[in-house]
């Protein structure tokens, strides 16, 4: 029986095209080369999907009793209260999180400072390097440091992207008969472990393919500037007309000489302008960064919901919104929406908790693929050695 099986296997191998052989070879060796990195990124990604939900339940200093919006203290008041409590610390920015959440204060420190938005009192000082920080370090840098780790994870993500393409080629049935359809779309749970492992790799890999592509592509957009710029251009960005408008607007706003207001007064004006004139949703969640130099632009952030946000830049002299800010959500074009939503598409926050659950499952499957794939290769390799002996 083994002789017949061996002959059939050799005949089947001969019938494969050169393209199929090269594709299978690349899928195998690229998978072995990137397997450990993909496994780590997949597992850490699963944990990070629910970071905000877990923190909200386990960190009482993040929550306050909600009051009316007009009782929220402006940046200048919060700045003064924190400076009074921590005079030696430099304050770089404030992250307002809503009516029932504390403000996160960005200071030059290893600690994170949280402040009550209604009275400016500090509710918590926690170590920046908490559990989720360590998991994030693993996901981004493999705990190897930013420079080396980013290089490895970026290229591993690119390899994984091509593995998905080669995988769908290997998965695609040559004949759409009942046997092939069952083996391609169904897991045989009562089969022996070797067959079950193959189904877990082959079938689950197919079902997670679309989300795996999306996770990989959005990761590449964050990792490589050429992918980011190419995607933006392909989806309709970087038109000559838009570039000209931005250049003209920049020249006009840079023509004045002195800022009209001091830093704290300007931050209050920008804070109110963002909440009352610019924000379209979640209006009490605003980030205000203080410029390092008097002539630097002010940065603010709004419309933070489900992993999306809108970057805003204000001229420090006129406090006018600069053209490199994100357009209003209702009028933005697809390339602007895609650019703004890349992070939320990567982490699964785009649709709230339902999409996070789906992404968790997809990330778990992605993490399992190197393990099931390795066992397929190891089992075949072991079988070849047994046949030779």
Phi, psi and omega per residue, in radians:
X1 nan -0.687 3.139
X2 -1.152 -0.589 3.114
X3 -1.146 -0.737 3.111
X4 -1.102 -0.783 3.132
X5 -1.079 -0.723 -3.137
X6 -1.129 -0.735 3.125
X7 -1.129 -0.718 3.125
X8 -1.099 -0.706 3.139
X9 -1.126 -0.722 3.126
X10 -1.163 -0.714 3.108
X11 -1.090 -0.745 3.134
X12 -1.101 -0.671 3.128
X13 -1.164 -0.679 3.132
X14 -1.154 -0.615 -3.113
X15 -1.256 -0.239 -3.140
X16 -1.258 2.491 3.093
X17 -1.301 2.875 3.116
X18 -1.076 -0.678 3.116
X19 -1.050 -0.758 -3.133
X20 -1.107 -0.686 3.139
X21 -1.173 -0.758 3.127
X22 -1.134 -0.741 3.138
X23 -1.077 -0.768 3.129
X24 -1.132 -0.699 3.139
X25 -1.122 -0.792 3.121
X26 -1.112 -0.721 -3.135
X27 -1.091 -0.696 -3.140
X28 -1.163 -0.971 -2.981
X29 -1.356 -0.581 3.035
X30 -1.184 -0.633 3.091
X31 -1.132 -0.730 3.109
X32 -1.166 -0.651 -3.108
X33 -1.195 -0.634 -3.047
X34 -1.838 0.010 -2.988
X35 -0.979 -0.845 -3.081
X36 -1.128 -0.708 -3.131
X37 -1.140 -0.781 3.129
X38 -1.096 -0.686 3.108
X39 -1.061 -0.840 -3.128
X40 -1.117 -0.796 -3.116
X41 -1.151 -0.607 3.112
X42 -1.177 -0.800 -3.127
X43 -1.173 -0.804 3.125
X44 -1.133 -0.610 3.087
X45 -1.096 -0.678 3.085
X46 -1.024 -0.750 -3.104
X47 -1.218 -0.739 -3.077
X48 -1.217 -0.364 3.131
X49 -0.967 -0.709 -3.068
X50 -1.848 0.418 -3.111
X51 -0.976 -0.882 -3.065
X52 -1.139 -0.701 -3.134
X53 -1.146 -0.715 -3.138
X54 -1.194 -0.741 3.125
X55 -1.095 -0.703 -3.128
X56 -1.069 -0.564 -3.105
X57 -1.501 -0.442 -3.013
X58 -1.909 -0.028 -3.069
X59 -2.178 1.569 -3.085
X60 -1.095 -0.427 -3.134
X61 -1.236 -0.143 3.124
X62 -1.486 -0.240 -3.012
X63 -2.009 2.524 3.031
X64 -2.399 2.881 3.078
X65 -1.308 2.193 -3.074
X66 -1.157 2.413 3.030
X67 -2.225 -3.072 -3.114
X68 -1.238 2.668 -3.058
X69 -1.075 -0.546 -3.095
X70 -1.263 -0.155 3.118
X71 -1.615 -0.091 3.098
X72 -1.206 2.273 -3.134
X73 -1.295 2.456 3.116
X74 -1.270 2.932 -3.109
X75 -0.955 -0.675 -3.103
X76 -1.080 -0.675 3.136
X77 -1.222 -0.764 3.106
X78 -1.101 -0.762 3.123
X79 -0.995 -0.813 -3.108
X80 -1.123 -0.724 -3.115
X81 -1.166 -0.747 -3.141
X82 -1.200 -0.692 -3.140
X83 -1.131 -0.595 3.094
X84 -1.141 -0.718 -3.120
X85 -1.370 -0.597 -3.094
X86 -2.286 1.250 -3.037
X87 -1.114 -0.416 -3.088
X88 -1.453 -0.151 -3.062
X89 -1.635 2.448 3.017
X90 -1.551 2.223 -3.118
X91 -1.723 2.153 -3.072
X92 -1.790 -0.425 -3.110
X93 -3.077 2.913 3.135
X94 -2.242 2.388 3.137
X95 -2.029 1.720 3.052
X96 -1.362 2.237 -3.025
X97 -1.920 0.059 3.141
X98 2.189 3.071 -3.052
X99 -1.175 -0.523 -3.075
X100 -1.877 0.273 -3.126
X101 -2.180 2.675 3.083
X102 -1.354 2.874 3.083
X103 -1.577 2.301 3.039
X104 -1.575 2.202 -3.098
X105 -1.775 2.191 3.124
X106 -1.542 1.869 3.125
X107 -2.169 2.867 3.127
X108 -1.421 1.520 -3.017
X109 -2.866 2.865 3.039
X110 -1.453 -0.073 -3.117
X111 -1.844 2.712 3.016
X112 -1.811 2.285 -3.096
X113 -1.864 2.283 3.113
X114 -2.095 2.365 -2.991
X115 -2.259 2.461 3.051
X116 -1.186 2.164 -3.062
X117 -1.225 -0.211 -3.064
X118 -1.750 -0.334 3.124
X119 -2.356 -0.102 3.092
X120 1.352 0.090 -3.124
X121 -1.381 2.487 3.139
X122 -1.274 2.198 -3.140
X123 -1.743 -0.355 -3.127
X124 -2.930 2.526 2.993
X125 -2.247 1.930 -3.050
X126 -2.130 2.690 3.138
X127 -1.124 2.255 3.118
X128 -1.069 -0.617 -3.083
X129 -1.553 1.149 3.107
X130 -1.519 -2.988 -3.089
X131 -0.998 -0.827 -3.084
X132 -1.222 -0.524 3.054
X133 -1.102 -0.750 3.124
X134 -1.131 -0.715 3.106
X135 -1.124 -0.707 3.106
X136 -1.123 -0.678 3.083
X137 -1.070 -0.684 3.092
X138 -1.171 -0.726 -3.122
X139 -1.153 -0.719 -3.090
X140 -1.484 -0.741 -2.950
X141 -2.191 0.029 -3.119
X142 1.034 0.435 -3.119
X143 1.063 0.458 -3.105
X144 -1.888 0.113 -3.043
X145 1.662 2.674 -2.995
X146 -1.096 -0.820 -3.025
X147 -1.141 -0.959 -3.125
X148 -1.209 -0.792 -3.083
X149 -1.095 -0.749 3.132
X150 -1.079 -0.710 3.125
X151 -1.055 -0.801 -3.107
X152 -1.164 -0.850 -3.097
X153 -1.158 -0.614 3.140
X154 -1.122 -0.849 -3.120
X155 -1.253 -0.562 3.060
X156 -1.133 -0.653 3.090
X157 -1.140 -0.707 3.096
X158 -1.111 -0.740 3.093
X159 -1.088 -0.750 3.133
X160 -1.070 -0.655 3.105
X161 -1.049 -0.784 3.116
X162 -1.250 -0.523 3.059
X163 -1.104 -0.630 3.104
X164 -1.130 -0.687 3.108
X165 -1.161 -0.837 3.134
X166 -1.157 -0.557 3.125
X167 -1.156 -0.732 3.139
X168 -1.192 -0.540 3.063
X169 -1.158 -0.755 3.109
X170 -1.168 -0.633 -3.105
X171 -1.235 -0.617 -2.955
X172 -1.014 2.093 -3.116
X173 -1.152 2.382 3.090
X174 -1.243 -0.627 3.107
X175 -2.211 2.344 -3.109
X176 -1.604 1.001 3.055
X177 -1.642 3.050 -3.041
X178 -1.060 -0.715 -3.120
X179 -1.101 -0.819 -3.128
X180 -1.175 -0.666 3.127
X181 -1.112 -0.766 3.122
X182 -1.093 -0.747 -3.108
X183 -1.278 -0.402 -3.112
X184 -1.579 -0.461 -3.042
X185 -2.024 -0.186 -3.077
X186 -2.190 2.504 3.067
X187 -1.661 2.245 3.125
X188 -1.548 1.575 -3.000
X189 -1.178 -0.451 -3.112
X190 -1.618 0.144 -3.139
X191 -1.366 2.977 3.051
X192 -1.146 2.825 -3.006
X193 -1.027 -0.661 -3.113
X194 -1.069 -0.782 3.123
X195 -1.234 -0.701 3.121
X196 -1.071 -0.741 3.111
X197 -1.066 -0.729 3.115
X198 -1.089 -0.758 3.125
X199 -1.132 -0.694 3.123
X200 -1.084 -0.637 3.115
X201 -1.311 -0.813 -3.015
X202 -1.325 -0.900 -3.035
X203 -1.339 -0.878 3.127
X204 -1.111 -0.601 3.075
X205 -1.048 -0.694 3.115
X206 -1.169 -0.817 -3.079
X207 -1.155 -0.463 3.136
X208 -1.642 0.067 -2.962
X209 -1.027 -0.850 -3.062
X210 -1.078 -0.823 3.137
X211 -1.208 -0.617 3.096
X212 -1.101 -0.729 3.057
X213 -1.041 -0.783 -3.106
X214 -1.127 -0.770 3.115
X215 -1.091 -0.770 -3.130
X216 -1.159 -0.793 -3.113
X217 -1.117 -0.790 3.122
X218 -1.146 -0.574 3.054
X219 -1.153 -0.689 3.108
X220 -1.165 -0.641 3.109
X221 -1.086 -0.641 3.103
X222 -1.341 -0.428 -3.026
X223 -1.580 -0.688 -3.033
X224 -2.098 2.194 -3.125
X225 -1.139 -0.571 -3.130
X226 -1.201 -0.556 3.051
X227 -1.233 -0.743 3.141
X228 -1.069 -0.844 -3.114
X229 -1.209 -0.665 3.121
X230 -1.123 -0.761 3.130
X231 -1.111 -0.741 3.134
X232 -1.107 -0.717 -3.139
X233 -1.202 -0.758 -3.124
X234 -1.087 -0.615 -3.105
X235 -1.530 0.142 2.999
X236 1.925 0.102 -3.141
X237 -1.488 3.138 3.105
X238 1.020 0.777 3.042
X239 -1.429 2.600 -3.096
X240 -1.023 -0.650 -3.103
X241 -1.111 -0.750 -3.135
X242 -1.158 -0.682 3.141
X243 -1.121 -0.749 3.125
X244 -1.071 -0.764 3.137
X245 -1.050 -0.729 -3.114
X246 -1.179 -0.711 -3.136
X247 -1.113 -0.794 3.132
X248 -1.067 -0.781 -3.130
X249 -1.104 -0.675 3.135
X250 -1.107 -0.737 -3.132
X251 -1.086 -0.729 -3.122
X252 -1.126 -0.777 -3.069
X253 -1.288 -0.392 -3.116
X254 -1.545 0.083 -3.044
X255 -1.383 -0.355 -3.134
X256 -1.449 2.802 -3.020
X257 -1.778 -0.775 -3.006
X258 -2.096 2.512 3.050
X259 -1.135 2.489 -3.126
X260 -1.348 -0.480 -3.020
X261 -2.280 2.740 3.001
X262 -1.260 2.942 -2.990
X263 -1.016 -0.821 -3.063
X264 -1.240 -0.682 3.080
X265 -1.110 -0.751 3.119
X266 -1.085 -0.689 -3.134
X267 -1.141 -0.635 3.087
X268 -1.149 -0.738 3.132
X269 -1.113 -0.778 3.131
X270 -1.131 -0.736 3.124
X271 -0.997 -0.822 3.124
X272 -1.211 -0.640 3.123
X273 -1.132 -0.736 3.140
X274 -1.111 -0.830 -3.094
X275 -1.156 -0.744 -2.978
X276 -1.653 -0.433 -3.041
X277 -2.028 -0.527 -2.972
X278 -1.856 -0.795 -3.067
X279 -1.057 2.417 3.116
X280 -1.864 -0.463 3.129
X281 -2.598 2.710 -3.136
X282 0.889 0.921 -2.929
X283 -1.151 -0.347 -3.127
X284 -1.608 0.056 3.051
X285 -1.801 1.824 -3.057
X286 -2.442 2.440 3.013
X287 -1.862 2.307 3.051
X288 -2.171 2.109 3.062
X289 -1.813 2.407 3.103
X290 -1.546 2.285 -3.132
X291 -1.097 2.530 3.094
X292 -1.271 -0.580 3.120
X293 -2.120 2.642 -3.083
X294 -0.989 -0.575 -3.104
X295 -1.640 0.003 3.087
X296 -1.248 2.640 3.112
X297 -1.222 2.653 3.014
X298 -1.456 2.415 3.027
X299 -1.905 2.370 3.020
X300 -2.392 2.833 -3.124
X301 -2.453 2.442 -3.126
X302 -2.563 -3.100 -3.140
X303 0.925 0.778 3.130
X304 -1.512 1.878 -3.126
X305 -2.706 2.305 3.113
X306 0.905 0.742 3.076
X307 1.417 -0.021 3.065
X308 -1.665 2.764 3.025
X309 -2.784 2.982 3.133
X310 -2.263 2.071 3.128
X311 -1.399 2.317 3.132
X312 -2.217 2.428 3.117
X313 -2.230 2.281 -3.092
X314 -2.057 2.359 3.069
X315 -1.134 2.238 -3.050
X316 -1.176 -0.356 -3.098
X317 -1.546 -0.708 -3.072
X318 -1.889 -0.257 -3.050
X319 1.074 0.399 3.066
X320 -1.478 2.576 3.122
X321 -1.201 2.229 -3.108
X322 -1.452 2.697 -3.051
X323 -1.204 -0.305 3.098
X324 -1.419 0.075 3.027
X325 -1.298 2.782 3.103
X326 -1.207 2.446 -3.132
X327 -1.172 2.878 3.064
X328 -1.023 2.439 -3.034
X329 -1.006 -0.709 -3.089
X330 -1.166 -0.398 -3.063
X331 -1.912 -0.022 -3.009
X332 -1.266 2.585 3.127
X333 -1.440 2.961 -3.037
X334 -1.056 -0.732 -3.107
X335 -1.124 -0.583 3.082
X336 -1.235 -0.722 3.106
X337 -1.087 -0.766 -3.115
X338 -1.116 -0.727 3.119
X339 -1.119 -0.749 -3.126
X340 -1.225 -0.522 -3.030
X341 -1.697 0.039 -3.032
X342 -0.996 -0.784 -3.121
X343 -1.112 -0.799 -3.112
X344 -1.151 -0.554 3.064
X345 -1.229 -0.550 -3.130
X346 -1.267 -0.700 -3.055
X347 -1.686 -0.075 3.106
X348 1.462 0.218 -3.105
X349 -1.472 -0.077 -3.006
X350 -0.990 -0.582 -3.131
X351 -2.020 0.290 -3.141
X352 1.424 -2.668 -3.055
X353 -1.043 -0.720 3.141
X354 -1.001 -0.804 3.140
X355 -1.237 -0.509 3.079
X356 -1.120 -0.696 3.116
X357 -1.118 -0.757 3.122
X358 -1.110 -0.759 3.134
X359 -1.144 -0.629 3.092
X360 -1.018 -0.817 3.141
X361 -1.110 -0.755 -3.134
X362 -1.126 -0.721 3.131
X363 -1.159 -0.645 3.093
X364 -1.132 -0.712 3.092
X365 -1.120 -0.769 3.109
X366 -1.019 -0.677 3.117
X367 -1.172 -0.544 -3.103
X368 -1.379 -0.401 -3.050
X369 -1.035 -0.762 3.081
X370 -1.072 -0.607 -3.132
X371 -1.228 -0.880 -3.139
X372 -1.169 -0.639 3.110
X373 -1.142 -0.709 3.116
X374 -1.110 -0.711 -3.130
X375 -1.156 -0.629 3.078
X376 -1.062 -0.827 -3.138
X377 -1.137 -0.775 -3.104
X378 -1.110 -0.710 3.128
X379 -1.123 -0.738 3.120
X380 -1.188 -0.698 3.128
X381 -1.115 -0.716 3.113
X382 -1.130 -0.655 -3.134
X383 -1.182 -0.679 3.125
X384 -1.116 -0.754 3.130
X385 -1.120 -0.653 3.127
X386 -1.160 -0.659 -3.124
X387 -1.199 -0.661 3.136
X388 -1.206 -0.606 3.135
X389 -1.367 nan nan
